[in-house]
């Protein structure tokens, strides 16, 4: 990503930015997962990634990832909690 003169670029994931906004009481609108993101989440889960890891990689909430996976018919592994 190229920045223009005078622009500041921060190395933050979308999830990190959303957490900072939430921590400061800034309301954001719901961002549903795209078809590509859901496909990527399914691939990552089937490859062994946890829901938490997938959520961090995609900058989404764990609940959103879980909902996308179950809605795609993915057989869920037992929780390790």
Beta strands, then each sheet from edge to edge (+ up, - down):
end
